[in-house]
């Protein structure tokens, strides 16, 4: 079992949670919030592309199994 997507999802979720707590309680600079948003966005984009690539492999494999 590949644990990298699970770990990255946890990191992205923790980043969102930390960002929301910081916004509600502390006056945080826009640069810090931008960095947190960029980190979270990058991780979520990677997870979306990785999931899409694996789904494409499954769909392609099942397509070729039906043809042959």
VENKA-V462335 format. One record per helix or strand of 2 or more residues. SS is the DSSP state (H for helix, E for strand). FROM is the first residue (numbers start at 1). TO is the last residue. Records with the same first field share a line. If there is no record, write none. Layout:
SS=FROM-TO / FROM-TO
//
This chain:
H=4-25 / 30-67
//
